């Protein structure tokens, strides 16, 4: 069965992504690297002026949820990523994925 991995950039700093469609950290790592290169035309290391490989921190959860933002025309604009009890209390649909953050080693 083939994975259907999606990468969504979070925030404006270019170092935080939400990766869904896999529960394998290596696949999430590769997906983010490929997404950055396809989006910017450069490797993530070049973007960060890194001498070494950029490393990622992965948080895998099966209870992520997106709380829609205030813009009814585009509710995913300024959406809030929730997990656990807040997602449950608001009854938002949950999904499994990685929150991936970059840092130079």
KOLTORMI-403489 format. One record per atom (N, C-alpha, C, O): residue number from 0; residue in one letter; z negated, y negated, x. Coordinates in Angstrom, 1 decimal. Atoms other than C-alpha are relative to their C-alpha. Layout:
N
fiba  marke  c3  c2  c1
NUM  A  Z  Y  X;
...
! end
This chain:
105
fiba  marke  c3  c2  c1
0  X  0.0  1.2  0.8;
0  X  0.0  0.0  0.0;
0  X  0.0  -1.2  0.9;
0  X  -0.9  -1.4  1.8;
1  X  -0.1  1.3  -0.8;
1  X  1.0  -3.4  1.5;
1  X  -1.0  -1.0  -0.5;
1  X  -1.2  -1.1  -1.7;
2  X  0.9  1.0  0.3;
2  X  -1.4  -6.2  1.6;
2  X  0.8  -1.3  -0.5;
2  X  1.9  -1.5  0.1;
3  X  -0.6  1.2  0.5;
3  X  -0.5  -9.4  -0.3;
3  X  -1.0  -1.2  0.4;
3  X  -1.7  -1.6  -0.4;
4  X  1.0  0.9  -0.5;
4  X  -2.4  -11.9  1.9;
4  X  0.5  -1.4  -0.2;
4  X  1.7  -1.8  0.0;
5  X  -0.2  1.4  0.2;
5  X  -2.6  -15.6  1.0;
5  X  -1.0  -0.8  0.9;
5  X  -2.1  -0.4  1.0;
6  X  0.8  0.9  -0.8;
6  X  -3.9  -18.4  3.2;
6  X  0.0  -1.4  -0.7;
6  X  1.1  -1.9  -1.0;
7  X  0.1  1.3  0.6;
7  X  -5.2  -21.6  1.6;
7  X  -0.8  -0.9  0.9;
7  X  -2.0  -0.6  1.2;
8  X  0.8  0.9  -0.8;
8  X  -6.3  -24.6  3.8;
8  X  -1.0  -0.7  -0.9;
8  X  -0.7  -1.1  -2.0;
9  X  1.1  0.7  0.7;
9  X  -9.6  -26.1  2.8;
9  X  -0.3  -1.2  0.8;
9  X  -0.4  -1.2  2.0;
10  X  0.4  1.2  -0.7;
10  X  -10.6  -29.6  3.6;
10  X  1.2  -0.7  0.7;
10  X  2.3  -0.3  0.5;
11  X  -1.0  0.8  -0.6;
11  X  -8.7  -32.1  5.7;
11  X  0.0  0.1  1.5;
11  X  0.8  -0.5  2.2;
12  X  0.1  -0.1  -1.5;
12  X  -9.7  -31.2  9.3;
12  X  0.8  1.1  0.6;
12  X  1.0  1.1  1.8;
13  X  -0.9  -1.0  -0.6;
13  X  -7.4  -28.2  9.7;
13  X  -0.7  1.1  0.7;
13  X  -0.1  1.7  1.6;
14  X  0.7  -1.0  -0.7;
14  X  -10.0  -25.8  10.8;
14  X  -0.9  0.9  -1.0;
14  X  -1.8  1.5  -0.6;
15  X  0.7  -0.8  0.9;
15  X  -11.1  -24.0  7.6;
15  X  1.0  0.5  -1.1;
15  X  1.8  -0.3  -1.6;
16  X  -1.0  -0.6  0.9;
16  X  -9.1  -21.6  5.4;
16  X  -0.7  1.0  -0.9;
16  X  -1.7  1.6  -0.5;
17  X  0.4  -1.0  0.9;
17  X  -9.6  -19.3  2.5;
17  X  1.1  1.1  0.0;
17  X  2.3  0.8  -0.3;
18  X  -1.0  -1.1  -0.1;
18  X  -7.8  -15.9  3.0;
18  X  -0.4  1.1  -1.0;
18  X  -1.5  1.6  -1.0;
19  X  0.2  -1.1  1.0;
19  X  -7.4  -13.5  0.1;
19  X  1.1  1.0  0.2;
19  X  2.1  0.8  0.8;
20  X  -1.0  -1.1  0.0;
20  X  -5.6  -10.2  -0.3;
20  X  -0.3  1.0  1.1;
20  X  0.5  1.9  1.3;
21  X  0.4  -1.0  -1.1;
21  X  -7.4  -8.4  2.6;
21  X  -1.5  0.0  0.1;
21  X  -2.1  -1.0  -0.1;
22  X  1.4  -0.1  -0.4;
22  X  -10.8  -7.2  3.6;
22  X  -0.2  0.3  1.4;
22  X  -1.2  0.7  1.9;
23  X  -0.1  -0.3  -1.4;
23  X  -9.8  -6.7  7.2;
23  X  0.0  -1.3  0.8;
23  X  0.9  -2.1  0.6;
24  X  0.1  1.3  -0.8;
24  X  -10.9  -9.5  9.6;
24  X  1.2  -0.2  0.9;
24  X  1.7  -1.3  1.1;
25  X  -1.2  0.1  -0.9;
25  X  -8.0  -8.7  12.0;
25  X  1.2  -0.5  -0.8;
25  X  1.9  -1.4  -0.3;
26  X  -1.1  0.5  0.8;
26  X  -5.5  -9.2  9.2;
26  X  -0.1  -1.4  -0.4;
26  X  0.8  -2.2  -0.4;
27  X  0.2  1.4  0.3;
27  X  -7.1  -12.4  8.2;
27  X  0.2  -0.9  1.2;
27  X  0.8  -2.0  1.0;
28  X  -0.3  0.7  -1.2;
28  X  -7.0  -13.6  11.8;
28  X  1.5  -0.3  0.2;
28  X  1.9  -1.4  0.4;
29  X  -1.5  0.1  -0.2;
29  X  -3.3  -12.9  12.1;
29  X  0.6  -0.9  -1.1;
29  X  1.5  -1.6  -0.8;
30  X  -0.6  0.7  1.1;
30  X  -2.6  -14.4  8.7;
30  X  -0.2  -1.5  0.2;
30  X  0.7  -2.3  0.0;
31  X  0.3  1.4  -0.2;
31  X  -4.3  -17.7  9.6;
31  X  0.9  -0.5  1.2;
31  X  1.5  -1.6  1.1;
32  X  -0.8  0.4  -1.2;
32  X  -2.5  -17.9  13.0;
32  X  1.5  -0.2  -0.4;
32  X  2.1  -1.1  -0.1;
33  X  -1.4  0.1  0.5;
33  X  0.9  -17.2  11.3;
33  X  0.2  -1.2  -0.9;
33  X  1.2  -1.9  -0.9;
34  X  0.0  1.2  0.9;
34  X  0.1  -19.8  8.6;
34  X  0.1  -1.3  0.7;
34  X  0.9  -2.2  0.4;
35  X  0.1  1.2  -0.8;
35  X  -0.8  -22.5  11.1;
35  X  1.4  -0.2  0.7;
35  X  1.9  -1.3  0.7;
36  X  -1.3  0.1  -0.7;
36  X  2.4  -21.8  13.1;
36  X  1.1  -0.3  -0.9;
36  X  2.0  -1.2  -0.6;
37  X  -1.0  0.2  1.0;
37  X  4.6  -21.7  10.0;
37  X  -0.1  -1.4  -0.6;
37  X  0.9  -2.1  -0.9;
38  X  0.3  1.3  0.7;
38  X  3.0  -24.9  8.6;
38  X  0.3  -1.2  1.0;
38  X  0.8  -2.2  0.6;
39  X  0.0  1.1  -0.9;
39  X  2.8  -27.0  11.8;
39  X  1.1  0.1  1.1;
39  X  1.5  -0.9  1.7;
40  X  -1.0  -0.3  -1.1;
40  X  5.4  -25.4  14.2;
40  X  -0.7  0.2  1.3;
40  X  0.0  0.3  2.3;
41  X  0.7  -0.1  -1.3;
41  X  2.7  -25.1  16.8;
41  X  -1.1  1.1  -0.2;
41  X  -1.5  1.4  -1.3;
42  X  1.2  -0.9  0.0;
42  X  0.0  -22.5  17.7;
42  X  -1.2  -0.7  -0.3;
42  X  -1.3  -1.9  -0.1;
43  X  1.3  0.7  0.2;
43  X  -3.5  -23.2  16.7;
43  X  -0.6  -0.5  1.3;
43  X  -1.3  -1.5  1.3;
44  X  0.5  0.4  -1.3;
44  X  -4.4  -23.4  20.4;
44  X  0.6  -1.3  0.4;
44  X  -0.1  -2.2  0.9;
45  X  -0.7  1.3  -0.4;
45  X  -1.8  -26.2  20.9;
45  X  -0.6  -1.1  -0.8;
45  X  -0.7  -2.2  -0.3;
46  X  0.5  1.0  0.9;
46  X  -3.1  -28.1  17.9;
46  X  -1.4  -0.5  0.4;
46  X  -1.8  -1.6  0.3;
47  X  1.4  0.4  -0.4;
47  X  -6.7  -28.0  19.3;
47  X  -0.1  -0.3  1.5;
47  X  -1.2  -0.5  2.0;
48  X  0.0  0.3  -1.5;
48  X  -5.6  -28.6  22.9;
48  X  -1.0  1.0  0.7;
48  X  -1.7  0.6  1.6;
49  X  0.9  -1.0  -0.5;
49  X  -7.5  -25.4  23.7;
49  X  0.6  0.7  1.3;
49  X  1.8  1.0  1.3;
50  X  -0.4  -0.7  -1.2;
50  X  -7.3  -23.8  27.2;
50  X  0.0  1.5  -0.3;
50  X  0.8  2.3  0.3;
51  X  0.2  -1.4  0.4;
51  X  -8.4  -20.4  25.7;
51  X  0.4  0.2  -1.4;
51  X  0.7  -0.8  -2.2;
52  X  -0.3  -0.3  1.4;
52  X  -7.7  -18.6  22.5;
52  X  -1.0  -0.6  -1.0;
52  X  -2.2  -0.6  -0.6;
53  X  0.9  0.4  1.0;
53  X  -9.2  -20.2  19.4;
53  X  -0.6  1.2  -0.7;
53  X  0.1  2.2  -1.0;
54  X  0.7  -1.1  0.7;
54  X  -11.8  -17.9  17.9;
54  X  -0.3  -0.4  -1.4;
54  X  -0.5  -1.6  -1.7;
55  X  0.4  0.3  1.4;
55  X  -12.6  -17.6  14.2;
55  X  -1.3  0.7  -0.4;
55  X  -1.7  1.7  0.1;
56  X  1.2  -0.6  0.6;
56  X  -15.8  -17.0  12.3;
56  X  0.5  0.4  -1.4;
56  X  1.2  -0.4  -2.1;
57  X  -0.4  -0.5  1.3;
57  X  -15.3  -14.9  9.1;
57  X  -1.2  0.2  -0.9;
57  X  -2.2  0.8  -0.4;
58  X  1.0  -0.3  1.0;
58  X  -17.4  -14.8  6.0;
58  X  0.8  0.7  -1.2;
58  X  1.5  0.1  -1.9;
59  X  -0.6  -0.8  1.1;
59  X  -16.3  -12.0  3.6;
59  X  -1.0  0.1  -1.1;
59  X  -2.1  0.5  -1.0;
60  X  0.8  -0.1  1.3;
60  X  -17.6  -12.2  0.0;
60  X  0.9  0.5  -1.1;
60  X  2.1  0.3  -1.1;
61  X  -0.7  -0.4  1.2;
61  X  -16.6  -10.6  -3.2;
61  X  -0.3  -0.8  -1.3;
61  X  0.0  -0.4  -2.4;
62  X  0.4  0.8  1.1;
62  X  -18.0  -13.3  -5.4;
62  X  0.3  -1.5  0.2;
62  X  -0.4  -2.4  -0.3;
63  X  -0.5  1.4  -0.1;
63  X  -16.1  -16.4  -4.5;
63  X  0.6  -0.4  -1.3;
63  X  1.0  0.4  -2.1;
64  X  -0.6  0.6  1.3;
64  X  -15.0  -18.7  -7.4;
64  X  0.4  -1.4  0.3;
64  X  -0.2  -2.1  1.2;
65  X  -0.4  1.4  -0.1;
65  X  -13.2  -22.0  -7.6;
65  X  -0.3  -0.7  -1.3;
65  X  0.1  -0.4  -2.4;
66  X  0.4  0.9  1.1;
66  X  -14.7  -24.7  -9.8;
66  X  1.1  -1.1  0.0;
66  X  1.2  -1.8  0.9;
67  X  -1.1  1.0  0.1;
67  X  -11.8  -26.9  -11.0;
67  X  -0.5  -1.4  0.3;
67  X  -1.6  -1.8  -0.1;
68  X  0.3  1.4  -0.3;
68  X  -11.7  -30.5  -9.8;
68  X  0.2  -0.9  -1.3;
68  X  0.6  -0.3  -2.3;
69  X  -0.1  0.9  1.2;
69  X  -11.7  -33.5  -12.2;
69  X  1.4  -0.4  -0.4;
69  X  1.5  -0.9  -1.6;
70  X  -1.4  0.4  0.4;
70  X  -7.9  -34.0  -12.2;
70  X  0.6  1.1  -0.9;
70  X  0.9  2.2  -0.4;
71  X  -0.5  -1.1  1.0;
71  X  -6.7  -32.1  -15.4;
71  X  1.4  0.3  0.3;
71  X  1.9  1.4  -0.1;
72  X  -1.4  -0.3  -0.3;
72  X  -3.1  -32.4  -14.2;
72  X  0.1  1.0  1.2;
72  X  1.1  1.8  1.2;
73  X  0.1  -0.9  -1.1;
73  X  -4.0  -30.5  -11.0;
73  X  -1.4  0.4  0.3;
73  X  -2.1  -0.2  1.1;
74  X  1.5  -0.3  -0.1;
74  X  -7.4  -28.8  -11.4;
74  X  -0.4  0.6  1.4;
74  X  -1.6  0.6  1.7;
75  X  0.4  -0.5  -1.3;
75  X  -7.2  -27.2  -7.9;
75  X  -0.1  -1.1  1.0;
75  X  -0.6  -0.8  2.1;
76  X  0.3  1.1  -0.9;
76  X  -7.1  -30.6  -6.3;
76  X  -1.5  -0.4  -0.1;
76  X  -2.0  -0.5  -1.2;
77  X  1.4  0.3  -0.1;
77  X  -10.6  -31.3  -5.2;
77  X  -0.9  1.1  -0.7;
77  X  -2.0  0.9  -1.1;
78  X  0.8  -1.2  0.5;
78  X  -11.7  -27.8  -6.5;
78  X  -1.2  0.3  1.0;
78  X  -1.1  0.0  2.2;
79  X  1.2  -0.4  -0.8;
79  X  -15.1  -26.6  -5.2;
79  X  -0.1  1.5  0.1;
79  X  0.0  2.2  -0.9;
80  X  0.1  -1.4  -0.3;
80  X  -15.5  -23.2  -3.6;
80  X  -1.5  0.4  -0.2;
80  X  -2.4  -0.2  0.4;
81  X  1.4  -0.4  0.4;
81  X  -18.6  -21.5  -5.1;
81  X  -0.1  1.5  0.4;
81  X  0.9  2.2  0.5;
82  X  0.3  -1.4  -0.1;
82  X  -20.2  -18.1  -4.6;
82  X  -1.3  0.3  -0.5;
82  X  -2.2  -0.5  -0.7;
83  X  1.4  -0.5  0.5;
83  X  -23.1  -16.0  -5.9;
83  X  -0.4  -0.6  -1.3;
83  X  0.4  -0.7  -2.3;
84  X  0.6  0.4  1.3;
84  X  -25.3  -17.4  -8.6;
84  X  0.7  -1.2  -0.7;
84  X  0.9  -1.2  -1.9;
85  X  -0.7  1.1  0.7;
85  X  -23.5  -20.8  -9.2;
85  X  1.3  0.5  -0.6;
85  X  1.6  0.0  -1.7;
86  X  -1.3  -0.5  0.6;
86  X  -20.2  -18.9  -9.8;
86  X  -0.3  0.8  -1.2;
86  X  0.4  0.7  -2.3;
87  X  0.4  -0.8  1.1;
87  X  -22.0  -16.5  -12.1;
87  X  -0.5  -0.9  -1.2;
87  X  -0.1  -0.6  -2.3;
88  X  0.5  0.8  1.0;
88  X  -23.8  -19.2  -14.0;
88  X  1.1  -0.8  -0.8;
88  X  1.0  -1.1  -2.0;
89  X  -1.1  0.8  0.7;
89  X  -20.6  -21.2  -14.7;
89  X  1.1  1.0  -0.6;
89  X  2.0  0.5  -1.2;
90  X  -0.9  -1.0  0.6;
90  X  -18.8  -17.9  -15.6;
90  X  1.5  -0.2  0.5;
90  X  2.4  0.0  -0.3;
91  X  -1.4  0.1  -0.6;
91  X  -15.8  -18.7  -13.3;
91  X  0.4  1.4  0.5;
91  X  -0.4  2.2  0.9;
92  X  -0.5  -1.3  -0.5;
92  X  -13.6  -15.7  -12.4;
92  X  -0.2  0.0  1.5;
92  X  0.0  -0.9  2.2;
93  X  0.3  -0.1  -1.4;
93  X  -14.6  -14.4  -9.0;
93  X  1.2  0.8  0.6;
93  X  1.9  1.5  0.0;
94  X  -1.0  -0.8  -0.8;
94  X  -12.4  -12.9  -6.2;
94  X  -0.6  0.3  1.3;
94  X  -1.6  -0.3  1.7;
95  X  0.5  -0.5  -1.4;
95  X  -12.8  -11.3  -2.8;
95  X  0.9  -0.8  1.0;
95  X  2.1  -0.9  0.8;
96  X  -0.7  0.6  -1.1;
96  X  -11.8  -13.1  0.4;
96  X  -0.8  -0.5  1.1;
96  X  -2.1  -0.3  1.1;
97  X  0.6  0.5  -1.2;
97  X  -12.6  -14.5  3.7;
97  X  0.0  -1.5  0.0;
97  X  1.0  -2.2  -0.3;
98  X  0.1  1.4  -0.4;
98  X  -13.8  -18.0  4.5;
98  X  0.1  0.0  1.5;
98  X  -0.7  0.6  2.2;
99  X  -0.2  -0.1  -1.4;
99  X  -12.4  -18.5  8.0;
99  X  -0.1  -1.4  0.6;
99  X  0.5  -2.4  0.1;
100  X  0.1  1.3  -0.7;
100  X  -13.4  -21.3  10.4;
100  X  0.4  0.2  1.4;
100  X  0.1  1.3  2.0;
101  X  -0.5  0.0  -1.4;
101  X  -12.0  -22.1  13.8;
101  X  -1.0  -0.7  0.9;
101  X  -1.6  -1.7  0.6;
102  X  0.7  0.7  -1.1;
102  X  -13.8  -22.9  17.0;
102  X  0.5  0.4  1.3;
102  X  0.9  1.5  1.5;
103  X  -0.5  -0.3  -1.4;
103  X  -12.8  -23.2  20.6;
103  X  -1.1  0.6  0.8;
103  X  -2.2  0.2  0.8;
104  X  1.0  -0.7  -0.8;
104  X  -14.5  -20.8  22.9;
104  X  -0.2  -0.6  1.4;
104  X  -1.0  -0.2  2.2;
! end
